[in-house]
Amino acid sequence: MNTNPMICDLKTGVCGVGEEDEHTQIIDFNPQPQPKVTLYYATDPICSHCWAIEPTLNRFIQQYGKYFHLQPLMGGLLAGWNGFADKANGIQQPADVAGHWKEVGAHYRMPIDGSLWLNNPVMSSYPPSRVFKVIQQRHPGKELAYLRSAREAVFVFNRNIGEDEVLTDIVDSLGLPGDEIVQAAGLEAAQELLEEDFQKVAQLGVRGFPTLVMINEENQGIKLVGSRTLQNYVDALQQLIPEPLTPAALPAMPELLAEGHLLFSREIEAMYDIGQDEVEAFTAAALPGQSYRTRQILGEMFIEPA
């Protein structure tokens, strides 16, 4: 074999390194296909059911995100408590939310404390939503990390994400200028950005959260409301794309841990199709022991970077 790339091989007729047995090949020089579907995700930072679907939705995004452009929309779940009532869930005042949140957390096994509604309730979901919009505008690509961190704060650690001090701390933890962003979120321009999301949510006919609306290039769409299975999401996407869907490989656990947020048992189970009783052994095999810590909160196991 010719090992000198400066010498031409008389047998193969190749100058340089030639490792292929066949020298006539068909090569596709077309650019990679762009996503043909827009996935609008209508949500809110204090939507408990949105927190509950994160394990399944994240698995869907990891494996099928190449087929769609994800566009999260803030829905404005709680403008304020004056005149607010959720009769379907028996909620008319902040204290009524505590029991509902605990019920959701227990059912879906995504940890939710909820006792802040008894002693330091969130008075509006607009402040954390405006912070989302400012980050989306000024630091595109960081907004989903912020939303995840805000949800961990309010659902798991009982922090009031309606307060500027808490929001500043969350934004700082992402390596972004917390004071600057939270101050900008208090301006009229940030509210105008939020109102644009509200208008889009109304145009899509969204009336509750979470809602996913998938729309293809032919302007055909499918709406999925509430908690759904991974197969529900895949089937809906397949209806909008003519070619068969091919899922991407699942990310290795070190990749997930490197994203910087906590990994709860339910999320690991959903991502890798394993049972609750298999999570600890699976994690130990997938991660170097010194790279993570295992902890418990609200009856659920989670791992975090060491």
N, C-alpha and C positions, 0 to 999 in steps of 0.2 A: 504494500500500500504506500502511496506517495504521502510522506509526512512533511514535506517542505512545501508551503503554500506558494512559493515563488517558482516552482517547477511544474510544468504541464505533464500530465499523465498521458502517455501515448495510448494506453489501453482504453481509458475512459473518455479521452478527449477533453478533460477538465483541467483548467489551470486554477490552482488553489485547492482548498479542501473540499472534496466531494464525497459525501457520506451516503447519498441516496443510490439505491440500486437502479432506480428508474430515473431517467433524465428528461422525460416528457411528462409533465404534470399539469393538471388543471388547477389554477389558483384563482380564488375569488378576491378581486381587488375592490369590490363594492364596499362602501363604508358599512359598519355595523348598523343594523336596522334601529331606527329610533323608536322609542315607545309610542305605541299607537293608541293608547288609552290614557285618559286623565282620571286619576282616582282622587276624588274630593273626599276628605275625611272631616266631617263636621263633629266638633268636639268642644270640650271646655276643661279648663284646669281642675275644676272641682267635681267633674262628672265621675261618680263612683263606678258606673258600668263601663266607662271608657278605661279606667284603671283595670277593671276586671278582664277586659278582652285583650290586654297588652300581650300576654303570652302567645295567643293564637295569631293576632294581627302581626306581631313582630316576625313570627315564623313565615307568614305569608309574604311579608315584605322582603325578607331575606332570600326566599326561594323564587319569587315571581316578580320582584321589583324591577327587573330588566324590561318587563312588558308594559310598565305604566309609569307615568309621572305622578308622584304623590304630591297632592296639594292640600295640606291641612287648613281648615277654616275654624276660626273661633266662633262659637255659636251664641255666646251671651246667655248662659244658663241662669245666672242670678244678677240682675241689675241692682237689686237691693231688696230688703225685706218689707218695705212699705207696700202693701197690697199684694205681696207674693203669696201664692198658695199652690201646692201640689196635692190636690185632693185624692188623686189615685194612690198616692203613697202616704196619705194622712199627714202631710207636712204643711204647717201653717206658720211655724216659728222655728228659730234655729235649733232649739232643744229637740224638736221632732226629728231632726236629721240623724242624730246620734244612733238611734236604734236601727234606722234604715241602713246606714253605712255598715254597721256591725253585721247585719244580715247579709248584705252583699259580699262583704269580705269572707264570711264563713262559707257562703254558698260557692264562691268561685276560688277560694283559697289564695287570693291575693290579699296580703295583710292590710287591714284597715282598723285603725284605732277608733276615731270618731268622737272621742270625749271632748275635743276642742269645742264642739257645738254646745256643750254645757257650760264652759267657763270662758272661752275666748273665741266666739264664732266669727267665721268669715262673713263680712257684711255685704260683699259684692265680689263676683268673679271677674269683674271688669279690670281691676288693677293688674292681676297676673296675666290677663289676656292682652292688655296693652303692652306689657313688657315683652310678651311673645312677638307681637307685631313689630316693635322697635328692633328686637334682635333679628327678626326675619329680614327687615329692611337694611340694617346696618352690618349685620354679620351673617349673611345667608349661609345655611348649612349648620348653624349652631342652634337654631330655634327648637328642633326636636330634642336635643340634649337638654335644653332648658326646661322644656315641658316635662320631660321625664323626671328631672331633678325636683321640679316644683311638685309633682305628684308624689314622689317619695316623701317629700317634706310634709305635705298636708295629710296624706293617707296613713303613712307608716309612723311618722315621728311627731304628728300632732302639732305641726307648726302652722301658724296663721299666715297663709300666703297672700292675704289681703293687706298685710302690713309692709310698709316700705323697707323697714329694717330687715325683715326676713327675705324679701325679694332681692335686696342688695346683696345679702350674704349668698344667696343661691347663684346670682349672676357672677359674683366674684369667684365662686368655686369653679366656674367654667373658664376662668382665665380672661373674663371680659370685664370692662369697667362698670362695676355695679352702680355706683352713685350716679354716673353720667346717664346710664340707660334708664334707671328708675326715675330720675328727674325728667328725662325726655318722655317717659311713659305717662307723666302727669300733665303733659301739654295737650292742647286741642288737636294738634296734628296727629298724635297717637290715637286719639279717639276717632278721628276721621278714618284712619287706617282700619280700626276695628269695625266701624260702621260699614266699610266696604265689604268686609267678611260677612257681616249680618245680611247685607243685601244679596250677596251670592248664595248664602244659605237659604234665604227666602225664595230666590229664583229656582233653586234645586228642589223646592218643596219639602225641605227638612222641617220636621216638627218635634223631633226628640233626638237625644244623643245616647250612644254613638250612632251615627249614620254614615255609611259609605255609599257614594254614588260614583259608578264607573261609566264613563262616556267615551265612545270611540270616535274615529275620524269622520264617520258617517252621521255623527250626532245621535247615535243610538245609545241608550243608557240603561243601567240596572241599579236599583236602589236596594241596599241591605240595611235593615234597622235592627239595632240591639245586638245581643250576643249571637254569634254564628260560629259554625265549625270551620276548620281550615278547608274542608271539601266544599262547603258552601261558597267560600270566597273564590276558590279555584274554578268551580263550575260557572260562576257568574262571569269571571274573566274570560273563560273559554268561549262563552256565548258571544263575546264581542271581538274575538280575534279568530280569523279563519284557520290559521295553521295550528297544529297541535302544540300545546304548551310543554316545555321542557324545564323542569325545576332545576335551579342552580344547586350546587353542592351545599350542604349545611356548613355553616362556619364552625371552625374548631373552637372549643371552649376558651382557649387563650385569647382568641379574637373578641369574643363576647366580653370577657373580663376586661380587656383593654379599652372597651368603650367607656369605662369609668363609673358605671352605675352598679347598684346592687343587683345580684342575680338571685331571685327567689326560687324555691324548689319548684313551684308550679311552672315557672318559665323554663327551667331546665327540662322538666318532664315534657312540656309541649314542644320544645325545640327538637328533642332527640327521641321522642316516642318511647319514653321509659316510664316505669312505675315510680310512685313516690318512695317505695322502699328500696329502689335501686339508685337513687340520686347520690347518696354519699359515696358509694363504691365507684360509680361512674365518674364523679368529680375527682376522686383520688387518682383514678387511672388517667384522666384527661389533663390534669394540671400538676405541675411540680409542687410538692408540698409546701415549699417556702413562698409560693407566689400568691397564696390566698388564705383567708381565715373563714371558718365556718361558725355561724352564730345562729341564734334563735330569737325571734320576736313575734309576739302575738300568736304563739303556737306554731309558727312556720319557720323552717330552716331557710337561711340565705347565705350566700358567700359574697365576700368582698375582697378587693386586692389587699395583699399583706403590706 
